[in-house]
Amino acid sequence: MSIRSKIVGWVVAVSAGAALAGCDSLENNIDVPLPSYSSELVVECYLEPGKVPSLTVTTTVPYLSPALPQLPDDVTVNLTLPDGTIVPLAFKPNYEVLLDTVSGIKFHTHIGRDALVARPGDVFKLEVTDSKGHRVTGTTTMLPPVPIDSLEYKFNDKTGVEREAYFLTNFRDPPTLNDCYRLQLHQGDPAKGALRREPEVDNSFEDRLLNGKPFVVGTSYRFDTGDTITATLYHTDAAFYRFRESVRDARNANGNPFAQPSAIYSTVQGGVGIFSVLSYTRATKIVL
């Protein structure tokens, strides 16, 4: 290297060092005032025929706050049955392991005493209030269950550990408009109390394009010989469908700077959340 090259390199290094040293002067801490935030009640209630009614009540928190559930203990919950009887749900936070349902582990803050009697067409009302003046209300109607016509499976043409089967769930949509569905496939048999908590498949869809027509819902190749597969088909309304889709979109957008923010579509008034009666049918098939 020549003396001239060394001098030029030294000058460049000194200039770069001076530029980097000057970067500290470019830092500027800015305090962004956040708007005042008023929390809301969050209600999640899924009534189920034959089960004791229960629900979970929490409160919303600011976006930058720790994501820890806030359980208010000053909440009063009343469930109105189809005949007008008002059933209070007591504040008894607890959880239960549900081996015979697709819920797995269910947590609740309020619970009733007697099993729920519900038939298609029955209308239920919910009122949740607290000492701060919040009031959340909701109304839901039990829909008739839609039967699963059949479960089918078919293996691929591979051998050994690569030999797997896909599943087809067949049912017919009723002629009414705006029917929606949630289909879950679980490993295990609910009659033996052996359903796995996490579903193999969990899909939601509308009847917009197939109103009154047969549905055939398939999966990928993912099941093996000896698997016991239980399909659970929930018949829901459009409000329930939009709620689940909005929760999914909000979850996907959370923490993603490139995603469009998504609000939760609630089926209750005066707060955030869902109030619904579960209407479903089940079918089980063993892969042979």
Backbone as CSV, one residue per row, in Angstrom:
resi,resn,N_x,N_y,N_z,CA_x,CA_y,CA_z,C_x,C_y,C_z
1,MET,0.856,-1.188,0.000,0.000,0.000,0.000,0.887,1.231,0.000
2,SER,0.557,2.222,-0.840,1.346,3.455,-0.917,1.042,4.369,0.244
3,ILE,1.964,5.364,0.458,1.748,6.337,1.533,0.476,7.116,1.289
4,ARG,0.173,7.438,0.008,-1.033,8.204,-0.322,-2.276,7.408,0.049
5,SER,-2.271,6.093,-0.223,-3.431,5.244,0.108,-3.633,5.187,1.598
6,LYS,-2.518,5.089,2.366,-2.656,5.057,3.812,-3.263,6.340,4.339
7,ILE,-2.821,7.477,3.786,-3.356,8.771,4.237,-4.835,8.880,3.925
8,VAL,-5.227,8.457,2.713,-6.638,8.518,2.324,-7.463,7.619,3.224
9,GLY,-6.967,6.405,3.503,-7.697,5.492,4.374,-7.844,6.056,5.775
10,TRP,-6.786,6.699,6.266,-6.844,7.299,7.606,-7.863,8.415,7.669
11,VAL,-7.915,9.239,6.621,-8.880,10.341,6.576,-10.305,9.813,6.562
12,VAL,-10.541,8.758,5.761,-11.883,8.166,5.687,-12.288,7.606,7.040
13,ALA,-11.359,6.904,7.711,-11.669,6.320,9.011,-11.987,7.395,10.029
14,VAL,-11.191,8.453,10.033,-11.444,9.553,10.967,-12.794,10.191,10.684
15,SER,-13.125,10.383,9.403,-14.408,10.997,9.038,-15.573,10.120,9.462
16,ALA,-15.434,8.798,9.252,-16.504,7.881,9.639,-16.688,7.872,11.143
17,GLY,-15.555,7.880,11.885,-15.655,7.902,13.340,-16.324,9.158,13.836
18,ALA,-16.004,10.288,13.219,-16.625,11.544,13.628,-18.116,11.539,13.332
19,ALA,-18.481,10.918,12.179,-19.911,10.859,11.830,-20.678,10.003,12.822
20,LEU,-20.089,8.865,13.211,-20.752,7.997,14.170,-20.848,8.655,15.529
21,ALA,-19.794,9.367,15.915,-19.825,10.042,17.213,-20.898,11.112,17.240
22,GLY,-21.177,11.687,16.081,-22.193,12.739,16.026,-23.598,12.224,16.019
23,CYS,-23.770,10.880,15.916,-25.121,10.314,15.877,-25.858,10.515,17.186
24,ASP,-25.115,10.620,18.298,-25.781,10.821,19.580,-26.616,12.084,19.591
25,SER,-26.166,13.067,18.830,-26.903,14.334,18.814,-28.204,14.226,18.039
26,LEU,-28.373,13.113,17.264,-29.604,12.933,16.491,-30.702,12.286,17.310
27,GLU,-30.364,11.723,18.484,-31.374,11.084,19.314,-32.230,12.128,20.007
28,ASN,-33.516,11.847,20.024,-34.435,12.788,20.668,-35.592,11.995,21.262
29,ASN,-35.667,11.970,22.573,-36.745,11.259,23.249,-38.022,12.082,23.202
30,ILE,-39.095,11.431,22.782,-40.382,12.108,22.641,-41.394,11.420,23.537
31,ASP,-42.054,12.170,24.368,-43.141,11.645,25.191,-44.461,11.822,24.446
32,VAL,-45.103,10.701,24.124,-46.375,10.737,23.405,-47.505,10.606,24.424
33,PRO,-48.295,11.644,24.598,-49.413,11.543,25.551,-50.482,10.588,25.033
34,LEU,-50.826,9.602,25.840,-51.853,8.643,25.457,-53.217,9.127,25.930
35,PRO,-54.239,8.898,25.137,-55.584,9.323,25.560,-56.046,8.534,26.775
36,SER,-56.915,9.106,27.543,-57.452,8.412,28.704,-58.252,7.189,28.247
37,TYR,-58.196,6.145,29.030,-58.822,4.890,28.632,-59.852,4.476,29.667
38,SER,-61.029,4.113,29.197,-62.090,3.637,30.066,-62.333,2.167,29.768
39,SER,-62.138,1.309,30.750,-62.273,-0.133,30.533,-63.732,-0.527,30.321
40,GLU,-63.920,-1.635,29.640,-65.247,-2.185,29.390,-65.306,-3.605,29.941
41,LEU,-66.511,-4.088,30.155,-66.693,-5.470,30.556,-66.574,-6.379,29.336
42,VAL,-65.927,-7.508,29.521,-65.791,-8.518,28.476,-66.535,-9.762,28.941
43,VAL,-67.506,-10.196,28.151,-68.369,-11.324,28.526,-68.203,-12.441,27.506
44,GLU,-67.991,-13.658,28.002,-67.929,-14.827,27.128,-68.828,-15.900,27.727
45,CYS,-69.937,-16.180,27.027,-70.933,-17.103,27.560,-71.443,-18.014,26.456
46,TYR,-71.218,-19.310,26.627,-71.713,-20.319,25.697,-72.650,-21.247,26.471
47,LEU,-73.930,-21.072,26.293,-74.895,-21.953,26.943,-74.919,-23.293,26.206
48,GLU,-75.165,-24.347,26.969,-75.192,-25.670,26.364,-76.287,-26.496,27.021
49,PRO,-77.211,-27.058,26.242,-78.274,-27.880,26.823,-77.710,-29.012,27.673
50,GLY,-78.309,-29.206,28.860,-77.869,-30.270,29.743,-76.693,-29.916,30.622
51,LYS,-76.109,-28.733,30.443,-74.974,-28.282,31.246,-75.395,-27.118,32.141
52,VAL,-74.756,-26.983,33.284,-75.025,-25.856,34.171,-74.513,-24.579,33.500
53,PRO,-75.337,-23.546,33.357,-74.894,-22.325,32.681,-73.778,-21.628,33.448
54,SER,-72.785,-21.162,32.720,-71.670,-20.439,33.311,-71.142,-19.448,32.290
55,LEU,-70.356,-18.501,32.751,-69.748,-17.527,31.856,-68.525,-16.928,32.519
56,THR,-67.753,-16.228,31.726,-66.557,-15.544,32.211,-66.709,-14.054,31.968
57,VAL,-66.454,-13.259,32.999,-66.487,-11.802,32.897,-65.111,-11.262,33.268
58,THR,-64.515,-10.521,32.356,-63.252,-9.836,32.610,-63.420,-8.380,32.197
59,THR,-62.335,-7.617,32.196,-62.380,-6.235,31.736,-61.293,-6.003,30.702
60,THR,-61.530,-5.079,29.808,-60.515,-4.699,28.841,-59.434,-3.874,29.539
61,VAL,-58.232,-3.868,28.950,-57.114,-3.086,29.485,-56.492,-2.298,28.337
62,PRO,-55.774,-1.208,28.621,-55.111,-0.458,27.552,-54.152,-1.336,26.763
63,TYR,-53.911,-0.955,25.524,-53.125,-1.781,24.608,-51.716,-2.052,25.137
64,LEU,-51.095,-1.051,25.776,-49.724,-1.189,26.239,-49.623,-1.764,27.651
65,SER,-50.747,-2.111,28.242,-50.722,-2.694,29.579,-50.405,-4.180,29.507
66,PRO,-49.949,-4.776,30.626,-49.712,-6.222,30.636,-50.990,-6.982,30.295
67,ALA,-50.839,-7.990,29.459,-52.006,-8.764,28.990,-52.406,-9.794,30.037
68,LEU,-52.853,-9.318,31.180,-53.303,-10.202,32.247,-54.800,-10.013,32.446
69,PRO,-55.555,-11.094,32.570,-57.004,-10.948,32.741,-57.345,-10.266,34.060
70,GLN,-58.262,-9.326,33.987,-58.731,-8.626,35.169,-60.110,-9.180,35.524
71,LEU,-60.246,-9.767,36.701,-61.492,-10.391,37.111,-62.206,-9.493,38.121
72,PRO,-63.188,-8.726,37.675,-63.921,-7.876,38.620,-64.801,-8.721,39.540
73,ASP,-64.817,-8.365,40.831,-65.611,-9.137,41.801,-66.887,-8.419,42.216
74,ASP,-67.232,-7.344,41.478,-68.438,-6.577,41.812,-69.500,-6.707,40.723
75,VAL,-69.483,-7.842,40.017,-70.362,-8.039,38.857,-71.559,-8.898,39.244
76,THR,-72.731,-8.471,38.783,-73.966,-9.238,38.966,-74.416,-9.770,37.613
77,VAL,-74.728,-11.077,37.556,-75.106,-11.719,36.294,-76.478,-12.361,36.449
78,ASN,-77.371,-12.047,35.517,-78.705,-12.649,35.497,-78.989,-13.216,34.115
79,LEU,-79.428,-14.472,34.089,-79.809,-15.145,32.859,-81.323,-15.298,32.850
80,THR,-81.971,-14.837,31.786,-83.420,-14.962,31.661,-83.754,-16.138,30.744
81,LEU,-84.525,-17.088,31.274,-84.899,-18.278,30.517,-86.061,-17.976,29.571
82,PRO,-86.352,-18.889,28.639,-87.438,-18.650,27.678,-88.786,-18.375,28.321
83,ASP,-89.056,-18.932,29.507,-90.348,-18.705,30.154,-90.373,-17.441,31.014
84,GLY,-89.282,-16.670,30.987,-89.225,-15.425,31.743,-88.580,-15.541,33.105
85,THR,-88.258,-16.755,33.533,-87.607,-16.950,34.830,-86.208,-16.358,34.807
86,ILE,-85.873,-15.571,35.839,-84.547,-14.970,35.954,-83.687,-15.835,36.863
87,VAL,-82.561,-16.295,36.340,-81.648,-17.165,37.078,-80.366,-16.398,37.367
88,PRO,-80.066,-16.083,38.628,-78.792,-15.416,38.949,-77.638,-16.406,38.876
89,LEU,-76.517,-15.954,38.335,-75.306,-16.766,38.283,-74.325,-16.210,39.307
90,ALA,-73.927,-17.052,40.261,-73.101,-16.612,41.379,-71.640,-16.457,40.971
91,PHE,-70.960,-15.538,41.664,-69.534,-15.301,41.433,-68.733,-16.399,42.129
92,LYS,-68.275,-17.373,41.355,-67.500,-18.494,41.886,-66.417,-18.858,40.870
93,PRO,-65.345,-18.057,40.814,-64.288,-18.345,39.832,-63.716,-19.739,40.017
94,ASN,-63.627,-20.478,38.924,-63.120,-21.838,38.988,-62.887,-22.329,37.565
95,TYR,-62.310,-23.486,37.447,-62.161,-24.118,36.148,-62.514,-25.591,36.297
96,GLU,-62.864,-26.172,35.165,-63.206,-27.585,35.161,-62.608,-28.250,33.943
97,VAL,-62.178,-29.481,34.106,-61.650,-30.262,32.997,-62.797,-31.015,32.365
98,LEU,-63.017,-30.774,31.076,-64.154,-31.360,30.378,-63.644,-32.422,29.406
99,LEU,-63.755,-33.667,29.806,-63.237,-34.744,28.975,-64.202,-35.169,27.879
100,ASP,-65.489,-34.827,28.055,-66.466,-35.303,27.081,-66.914,-34.220,26.125
101,THR,-66.218,-33.083,26.101,-66.565,-32.022,25.166,-65.308,-31.540,24.467
102,VAL,-65.510,-30.697,23.467,-64.371,-30.188,22.714,-63.719,-29.016,23.410
103,SER,-64.226,-28.585,24.552,-63.694,-27.401,25.210,-62.370,-27.669,25.903
104,GLY,-62.145,-28.914,26.364,-60.919,-29.208,27.070,-60.995,-28.723,28.505
105,ILE,-60.422,-27.554,28.777,-60.478,-26.931,30.092,-61.298,-25.653,29.979
106,LYS,-62.291,-25.528,30.828,-63.185,-24.382,30.777,-63.085,-23.584,32.068
107,PHE,-62.794,-22.302,31.949,-62.718,-21.420,33.108,-63.969,-20.557,33.146
108,HIS,-64.470,-20.285,34.355,-65.623,-19.410,34.486,-65.470,-18.550,35.736
109,THR,-66.132,-17.419,35.709,-66.185,-16.558,36.892,-67.542,-16.658,37.581
110,HIS,-68.595,-16.959,36.818,-69.948,-17.046,37.371,-70.598,-18.343,36.894
111,ILE,-71.415,-18.931,37.763,-72.026,-20.204,37.414,-73.375,-20.335,38.113
112,GLY,-74.305,-21.077,37.460,-75.618,-21.333,38.034,-75.607,-22.592,38.878
113,ARG,-76.807,-23.121,39.146,-76.926,-24.317,39.994,-77.505,-25.512,39.252
114,ASP,-78.439,-25.261,38.338,-79.158,-26.349,37.669,-78.771,-26.435,36.201
115,ALA,-78.841,-27.658,35.678,-78.554,-27.873,34.267,-79.570,-27.129,33.400
116,LEU,-79.099,-26.640,32.266,-79.933,-25.834,31.372,-80.811,-26.723,30.498
117,VAL,-82.071,-26.336,30.381,-82.980,-26.972,29.431,-83.143,-26.016,28.254
118,ALA,-82.777,-26.469,27.076,-82.847,-25.610,25.890,-83.277,-26.430,24.690
119,ARG,-84.189,-25.858,23.922,-84.684,-26.506,22.716,-84.567,-25.531,21.552
120,PRO,-84.484,-26.049,20.324,-84.418,-25.159,19.169,-85.564,-24.153,19.175
121,GLY,-85.225,-22.906,18.959,-86.209,-21.822,18.967,-86.294,-21.087,20.291
122,ASP,-85.749,-21.655,21.372,-85.771,-20.987,22.675,-84.898,-19.730,22.647
123,VAL,-85.393,-18.681,23.298,-84.685,-17.398,23.357,-84.213,-17.155,24.791
124,PHE,-82.946,-16.814,24.932,-82.353,-16.522,26.229,-81.833,-15.089,26.237
125,LYS,-81.876,-14.474,27.426,-81.367,-13.118,27.584,-80.349,-13.081,28.716
126,LEU,-79.396,-12.172,28.584,-78.326,-12.044,29.566,-78.176,-10.580,29.965
127,GLU,-77.969,-10.346,31.274,-77.684,-9.010,31.770,-76.520,-9.089,32.752
128,VAL,-75.489,-8.290,32.496,-74.293,-8.252,33.340,-74.066,-6.797,33.751
129,THR,-74.024,-6.540,35.052,-73.819,-5.181,35.553,-72.733,-5.188,36.625
130,ASP,-72.133,-4.020,36.852,-71.168,-3.884,37.939,-71.436,-2.601,38.713
131,SER,-70.665,-2.368,39.763,-70.877,-1.219,40.629,-70.424,0.094,40.002
132,LYS,-69.732,0.027,38.871,-69.253,1.236,38.199,-70.236,1.769,37.168
133,GLY,-71.362,1.112,37.020,-72.372,1.569,36.074,-72.335,0.893,34.726
134,HIS,-71.431,-0.066,34.532,-71.411,-0.798,33.268,-72.594,-1.761,33.205
135,ARG,-73.138,-1.905,32.007,-74.255,-2.827,31.809,-74.137,-3.465,30.429
136,VAL,-74.002,-4.783,30.423,-73.886,-5.538,29.175,-75.113,-6.420,29.044
137,THR,-75.730,-6.384,27.878,-76.912,-7.200,27.628,-76.732,-7.993,26.338
138,GLY,-77.472,-9.079,26.241,-77.412,-9.896,25.032,-78.625,-10.792,24.923
139,THR,-78.949,-11.165,23.692,-80.061,-12.075,23.404,-79.590,-13.107,22.397
140,THR,-79.954,-14.354,22.632,-79.550,-15.406,21.707,-80.664,-16.433,21.580
141,THR,-80.737,-17.057,20.411,-81.740,-18.083,20.127,-81.045,-19.391,19.769
142,MET,-81.504,-20.480,20.353,-80.922,-21.767,20.011,-81.384,-22.206,18.631
143,LEU,-80.431,-22.542,17.779,-80.733,-23.013,16.434,-80.886,-24.531,16.435
144,PRO,-81.630,-25.074,15.489,-81.746,-26.535,15.415,-80.420,-27.154,14.985
145,PRO,-80.021,-28.259,15.586,-78.779,-28.911,15.162,-78.904,-29.445,13.743
146,VAL,-77.808,-29.402,13.020,-77.764,-29.925,11.649,-77.037,-31.270,11.685
147,PRO,-77.692,-32.353,11.284,-77.061,-33.676,11.396,-75.903,-33.858,10.424
148,ILE,-74.929,-34.630,10.856,-73.840,-35.059,9.983,-74.314,-36.301,9.237
149,ASP,-74.351,-36.227,7.938,-74.841,-37.365,7.148,-73.855,-38.533,7.149
150,SER,-72.568,-38.212,7.006,-71.576,-39.288,6.977,-70.176,-38.728,7.159
151,LEU,-69.285,-39.615,7.630,-67.846,-39.352,7.674,-67.162,-40.368,6.777
152,GLU,-66.264,-39.896,5.937,-65.537,-40.781,5.041,-64.051,-40.475,5.130
153,TYR,-63.242,-41.444,4.778,-61.805,-41.201,4.696,-61.242,-41.973,3.516
154,LYS,-60.096,-41.528,3.059,-59.430,-42.204,1.952,-57.932,-42.043,2.106
155,PHE,-57.206,-43.142,1.926,-55.752,-43.129,2.061,-55.089,-42.698,0.751
156,ASN,-53.897,-42.152,0.881,-53.090,-41.892,-0.301,-52.471,-43.203,-0.791
157,ASP,-51.702,-43.128,-1.859,-51.145,-44.345,-2.451,-49.732,-44.641,-1.966
158,LYS,-49.359,-44.037,-0.798,-48.013,-44.251,-0.279,-48.010,-45.401,0.722
159,THR,-46.807,-45.781,1.157,-46.671,-46.893,2.093,-45.878,-46.451,3.315
160,GLY,-45.903,-47.306,4.337,-45.123,-47.031,5.541,-45.656,-45.833,6.312
161,VAL,-44.734,-45.055,6.887,-45.134,-43.906,7.708,-45.751,-42.788,6.864
162,GLU,-45.554,-42.837,5.541,-46.107,-41.810,4.670,-47.548,-42.104,4.260
163,ARG,-48.051,-43.266,4.633,-49.430,-43.609,4.281,-50.384,-42.924,5.264
164,GLU,-51.176,-41.983,4.771,-52.099,-41.219,5.600,-53.429,-41.045,4.871
165,ALA,-54.450,-40.703,5.649,-55.794,-40.571,5.081,-56.319,-39.153,5.277
166,TYR,-57.182,-38.739,4.357,-57.912,-37.488,4.550,-59.351,-37.822,4.933
167,PHE,-60.036,-36.840,5.528,-61.421,-37.035,5.971,-62.356,-36.129,5.193
168,LEU,-63.575,-36.640,4.961,-64.653,-35.859,4.372,-65.849,-35.892,5.323
169,THR,-66.360,-34.702,5.670,-67.559,-34.589,6.500,-68.695,-34.105,5.613
170,ASN,-69.781,-34.876,5.576,-70.910,-34.577,4.698,-72.149,-34.206,5.509
171,PHE,-72.777,-33.083,5.139,-74.049,-32.688,5.739,-74.795,-31.805,4.752
172,ARG,-76.084,-31.605,5.013,-76.906,-30.781,4.125,-77.336,-29.515,4.855
173,ASP,-77.110,-28.392,4.215,-77.506,-27.104,4.772,-79.013,-26.920,4.653
174,PRO,-79.702,-26.437,5.687,-81.143,-26.178,5.578,-81.414,-25.018,4.633
175,PRO,-82.644,-24.874,4.155,-82.951,-23.838,3.156,-82.963,-22.426,3.713
176,THR,-82.891,-22.245,5.035,-82.884,-20.896,5.605,-81.596,-20.171,5.237
177,LEU,-81.680,-18.844,5.195,-80.529,-18.019,4.827,-79.645,-17.754,6.041
178,ASN,-78.388,-17.404,5.751,-77.420,-16.944,6.763,-77.094,-17.991,7.823
179,ASP,-77.103,-19.253,7.428,-76.627,-20.284,8.341,-75.102,-20.341,8.272
180,CYS,-74.480,-20.511,9.441,-73.025,-20.619,9.506,-72.657,-21.845,10.336
181,TYR,-71.408,-22.273,10.179,-70.992,-23.518,10.815,-69.569,-23.411,11.339
182,ARG,-69.318,-24.214,12.367,-67.958,-24.452,12.847,-67.775,-25.962,12.928
183,LEU,-66.771,-26.461,12.231,-66.508,-27.895,12.206,-65.170,-28.173,12.863
184,GLN,-65.187,-29.039,13.873,-63.967,-29.462,14.536,-63.801,-30.969,14.403
185,LEU,-62.576,-31.406,14.155,-62.234,-32.822,14.165,-61.219,-33.049,15.273
186,HIS,-61.569,-33.947,16.197,-60.707,-34.270,17.322,-60.291,-35.735,17.267
187,GLN,-59.137,-36.002,17.808,-58.731,-37.380,18.043,-59.417,-37.871,19.313
188,GLY,-59.994,-39.068,19.268,-60.596,-39.644,20.462,-62.089,-39.840,20.334
189,ASP,-62.651,-40.511,21.334,-64.068,-40.843,21.364,-64.696,-40.216,22.608
190,PRO,-65.657,-39.283,22.443,-66.262,-38.646,23.613,-67.017,-39.618,24.501
191,ALA,-67.510,-40.734,23.936,-68.228,-41.721,24.737,-67.312,-42.365,25.772
192,LYS,-66.014,-42.327,25.510,-65.036,-42.894,26.444,-64.315,-41.806,27.236
193,GLY,-64.769,-40.558,27.080,-64.125,-39.446,27.777,-62.683,-39.256,27.371
194,ALA,-62.407,-39.418,26.084,-61.013,-39.443,25.641,-60.763,-38.516,24.451
195,LEU,-61.406,-37.359,24.428,-61.128,-36.400,23.369,-59.865,-35.608,23.688
196,ARG,-58.995,-35.469,22.712,-57.845,-34.598,22.888,-58.311,-33.149,22.946
197,ARG,-57.598,-32.358,23.718,-58.026,-30.973,23.909,-57.917,-30.166,22.623
198,GLU,-56.796,-30.286,21.913,-56.583,-29.491,20.705,-57.160,-30.211,19.492
199,PRO,-57.977,-29.536,18.696,-58.555,-30.181,17.512,-57.530,-30.367,16.400
200,GLU,-57.720,-31.391,15.611,-56.909,-31.579,14.416,-57.320,-30.592,13.333
201,VAL,-58.614,-30.286,13.287,-59.172,-29.362,12.302,-60.172,-28.466,13.014
202,ASP,-60.176,-27.179,12.684,-61.127,-26.231,13.269,-61.430,-25.168,12.219
203,ASN,-62.540,-25.326,11.512,-62.891,-24.436,10.411,-64.265,-23.810,10.624
204,SER,-64.427,-22.586,10.138,-65.721,-21.898,10.145,-66.067,-21.506,8.720
205,PHE,-67.360,-21.574,8.372,-67.763,-21.225,7.015,-69.247,-20.865,6.997
206,GLU,-69.638,-20.193,5.910,-71.015,-19.729,5.713,-71.694,-20.575,4.638
207,ASP,-73.026,-20.401,4.542,-73.762,-21.117,3.493,-74.091,-20.198,2.323
208,ARG,-73.365,-19.098,2.226,-73.696,-18.084,1.236,-73.724,-18.628,-0.191
209,LEU,-72.806,-19.529,-0.508,-72.728,-20.073,-1.866,-73.418,-21.427,-2.003
210,LEU,-73.748,-22.057,-0.872,-74.343,-23.398,-0.926,-75.607,-23.480,-0.089
211,ASN,-76.390,-22.416,-0.097,-77.593,-22.418,0.728,-78.556,-23.523,0.288
212,GLY,-78.958,-24.357,1.247,-79.889,-25.439,0.957,-79.296,-26.609,0.206
213,LYS,-77.957,-26.661,0.100,-77.314,-27.708,-0.682,-76.400,-28.557,0.204
214,PRO,-75.956,-29.702,-0.321,-75.031,-30.540,0.455,-73.667,-29.866,0.617
215,PHE,-73.078,-30.044,1.789,-71.724,-29.589,2.074,-70.817,-30.811,2.163
216,VAL,-69.641,-30.708,1.589,-68.604,-31.720,1.751,-67.339,-30.978,2.167
217,VAL,-66.919,-31.193,3.396,-65.764,-30.478,3.945,-64.626,-31.469,4.116
218,GLY,-63.510,-31.203,3.443,-62.384,-32.122,3.464,-61.205,-31.612,4.267
219,THR,-60.249,-32.496,4.503,-59.018,-32.162,5.203,-57.834,-32.549,4.326
220,SER,-56.648,-32.269,4.823,-55.441,-32.749,4.173,-55.173,-34.197,4.608
221,TYR,-54.171,-34.824,4.003,-53.753,-36.160,4.438,-53.028,-36.008,5.782
222,ARG,-53.660,-36.493,6.868,-53.063,-36.283,8.194,-53.451,-37.350,9.214
223,PHE,-54.241,-38.342,8.831,-54.717,-39.337,9.782,-54.120,-40.709,9.477
224,ASP,-53.909,-41.478,10.537,-53.248,-42.774,10.417,-54.198,-43.917,10.765
225,THR,-53.812,-45.124,10.358,-54.590,-46.308,10.719,-54.683,-46.439,12.239
226,GLY,-55.891,-46.685,12.730,-56.112,-46.802,14.160,-56.601,-45.531,14.827
227,ASP,-56.538,-44.398,14.135,-57.033,-43.145,14.707,-58.552,-43.193,14.870
228,THR,-59.039,-42.690,15.993,-60.477,-42.499,16.204,-60.755,-41.015,16.059
229,ILE,-61.576,-40.657,15.081,-61.829,-39.250,14.769,-63.278,-38.910,15.086
230,THR,-63.461,-37.840,15.868,-64.790,-37.349,16.208,-65.006,-35.991,15.550
231,ALA,-66.054,-35.893,14.755,-66.419,-34.634,14.107,-67.536,-33.973,14.908
232,THR,-67.380,-32.694,15.189,-68.403,-31.910,15.873,-68.802,-30.764,14.961
233,LEU,-70.082,-30.737,14.574,-70.589,-29.716,13.664,-71.499,-28.769,14.440
234,TYR,-71.040,-27.532,14.622,-71.829,-26.506,15.295,-72.646,-25.732,14.265
235,HIS,-73.924,-25.576,14.543,-74.791,-24.741,13.721,-74.893,-23.386,14.402
236,THR,-74.398,-22.338,13.763,-74.352,-21.009,14.369,-75.027,-19.992,13.466
237,ASP,-75.237,-18.800,14.024,-75.775,-17.715,13.214,-74.639,-16.843,12.686
238,ALA,-74.999,-15.839,11.882,-73.984,-14.987,11.267,-73.221,-14.171,12.303
239,ALA,-73.896,-13.775,13.399,-73.236,-12.971,14.429,-72.119,-13.769,15.096
240,PHE,-72.366,-15.035,15.413,-71.353,-15.894,16.011,-70.178,-16.071,15.048
241,TYR,-70.484,-16.269,13.779,-69.441,-16.440,12.772,-68.568,-15.189,12.684
242,ARG,-69.193,-14.007,12.640,-68.419,-12.766,12.544,-67.578,-12.547,13.792
243,PHE,-68.100,-12.933,14.961,-67.324,-12.799,16.186,-66.036,-13.617,16.098
244,ARG,-66.155,-14.882,15.716,-64.968,-15.734,15.650,-63.981,-15.254,14.590
245,GLU,-64.479,-14.792,13.460,-63.592,-14.290,12.424,-62.869,-13.027,12.888
246,SER,-63.570,-12.137,13.595,-62.943,-10.909,14.072,-61.900,-11.201,15.147
247,VAL,-62.149,-12.192,16.006,-61.154,-12.580,17.010,-59.905,-13.125,16.324
248,ARG,-60.095,-13.931,15.302,-58.954,-14.461,14.560,-58.159,-13.350,13.899
249,ASP,-58.857,-12.393,13.263,-58.169,-11.289,12.602,-57.427,-10.414,13.604
250,ALA,-58.043,-10.159,14.759,-57.395,-9.336,15.777,-56.161,-10.040,16.327
251,ARG,-56.248,-11.339,16.515,-55.095,-12.099,17.017,-53.949,-12.063,16.013
252,ASN,-54.263,-12.202,14.728,-53.230,-12.187,13.695,-52.606,-10.799,13.547
253,ALA,-53.386,-9.758,13.791,-52.882,-8.395,13.635,-52.086,-7.918,14.837
254,ASN,-52.289,-8.552,15.973,-51.631,-8.106,17.200,-50.115,-8.266,17.086
255,GLY,-49.391,-7.154,17.236,-47.939,-7.183,17.165,-47.380,-7.184,15.759
256,ASN,-48.233,-7.173,14.744,-47.779,-7.167,13.352,-47.870,-5.752,12.798
257,PRO,-46.726,-5.063,12.563,-46.777,-3.671,12.095,-47.329,-3.518,10.686
258,PHE,-47.436,-4.616,9.950,-47.915,-4.543,8.569,-49.383,-4.957,8.435
259,ALA,-50.004,-5.340,9.516,-51.387,-5.807,9.468,-52.349,-4.673,9.786
260,GLN,-53.514,-4.740,9.203,-54.560,-3.771,9.475,-55.173,-4.052,10.845
261,PRO,-55.258,-3.051,11.734,-55.892,-3.290,13.038,-57.314,-3.807,12.868
262,SER,-57.717,-4.715,13.742,-59.031,-5.336,13.621,-59.762,-5.253,14.943
263,ALA,-60.988,-4.763,14.903,-61.814,-4.675,16.102,-62.607,-5.964,16.273
264,ILE,-62.991,-6.246,17.518,-63.786,-7.425,17.813,-65.251,-7.137,17.526
265,TYR,-65.875,-8.008,16.739,-67.302,-7.899,16.475,-68.048,-8.635,17.579
266,SER,-68.742,-7.909,18.420,-69.410,-8.494,19.575,-70.872,-8.796,19.274
267,THR,-71.400,-9.794,19.982,-72.826,-10.100,19.880,-73.588,-9.580,21.092
268,VAL,-72.904,-8.835,21.975,-73.544,-8.237,23.145,-73.528,-6.724,22.994
269,GLN,-74.350,-6.050,23.789,-74.431,-4.602,23.760,-73.919,-4.036,25.085
270,GLY,-73.187,-2.930,25.001,-72.680,-2.278,26.198,-71.320,-2.768,26.632
271,GLY,-70.726,-3.661,25.891,-69.413,-4.191,26.232,-68.850,-4.980,25.073
272,VAL,-67.974,-5.909,25.377,-67.321,-6.733,24.363,-67.585,-8.196,24.689
273,GLY,-67.836,-8.997,23.647,-67.939,-10.422,23.914,-68.972,-11.164,23.106
274,ILE,-69.311,-12.354,23.590,-70.167,-13.293,22.875,-71.166,-13.915,23.844
275,PHE,-72.395,-14.072,23.371,-73.445,-14.765,24.122,-74.179,-15.642,23.128
276,SER,-74.130,-16.969,23.336,-74.682,-17.887,22.343,-75.079,-19.197,22.998
277,VAL,-75.988,-19.911,22.329,-76.345,-21.272,22.725,-75.704,-22.228,21.733
278,LEU,-74.942,-23.196,22.239,-74.285,-24.153,21.360,-75.279,-25.199,20.882
279,SER,-75.334,-25.363,19.570,-76.184,-26.371,18.950,-75.313,-27.196,18.025
280,TYR,-75.131,-28.467,18.341,-74.183,-29.253,17.555,-74.598,-30.718,17.481
281,THR,-74.011,-31.388,16.500,-74.146,-32.842,16.365,-72.742,-33.427,16.217
282,ARG,-72.664,-34.740,16.512,-71.356,-35.401,16.488,-71.425,-36.723,15.749
283,ALA,-70.293,-37.103,15.204,-70.144,-38.422,14.591,-68.712,-38.866,14.795
284,THR,-68.519,-40.169,15.011,-67.184,-40.716,15.268,-66.899,-41.850,14.283
285,LYS,-65.649,-41.896,13.804,-65.273,-42.951,12.859,-63.821,-43.369,13.159
286,ILE,-63.573,-44.679,13.054,-62.239,-45.216,13.277,-61.591,-45.474,11.920
287,VAL,-60.346,-45.037,11.771,-59.600,-45.253,10.534,-59.044,-46.666,10.561
288,LEU,-59.455,-47.488,9.614,-59.055,-48.904,9.569,-58.053,-49.158,8.447
